[in-house]
Amino acid sequence: NAGVTQTPKFRVLKTGQSMTLLCAQDMNHEYMYWYRQDPGMGLRLIHYSVGEGTTAKGEVPDGYNVSRLKKQNFLLGLESAAPSQTSVYFCASSYSIRGETQYFGPGTRLLVL
Amino acid sequence: AQKVTQAQTEISVVEKEDVTLDCVYETRDTTYYLFWYKQPPSGELVFLIRRNSFDEQNEISGRYSWNFQKSTSSFNFTITASQVVDSAVYFCALSESLAMTTDSWGKLQFGAGTQVVVTP
């Protein structure tokens, strides 16, 4: 039981390049989330999904897109990376949305030059 | 507006000292949930505790204890007899009820975190 896994662990991009971050969970959770973590700001929600085929915007969605084609996977895309998107990205999942514990992946460190 | 405030940016202690991390939250909901997560230097986020708004009993788990006080909107966390392995950033988070506002769908709202440094 791997829990929540993220690929890749670390990536360097040049401004304007695109990439996709992959999140996978094996806990059969309905809800999945993408956060970014920046120094002194805690975690901020980018997008989330309440089930296969659904996505919704979080607190800081601009510059990102997501897809949830399979229940166990949640993809985060950057179409045209900007230095402001340099951050650590965390994926999380939970059984339900109301007050349930979210379990986090190990994070992806992204550097945009 | 910041819903969760962790006023302490960093706390440094010597091993075996106790350390208390403050967390103050803001909500108009009657049903909500509070969480603490630990982020060690390796970077992962580790779930520590979840508490709902109807359960004000304090909780102890080994060297960890939590003091939930609705009257002061606080959910403080104490590490007793700290150890070097306790060195980490600790986050407090709030999840509000679905019923209250249009954007209140149960998302986790994190505080900025408190860095705990335990030296031998």
Interface residues (C-beta under 8 A of the other chain):
Chain A: Y33 G40 M41 G42 L43 R44 L45 Y48 G58 E59 V88 F90 A92 I97 R98 G99 E100 T101 Q102 Y103 F104 G105 P106 G107 R109
Chain B: V4 T9 T31 Y32 Y33 F35 Y37 G43 E44 L45 F47 R50 N52 F91 S95 S97 L98 W105 G106 K107 L108 F110 G111 A112 G113
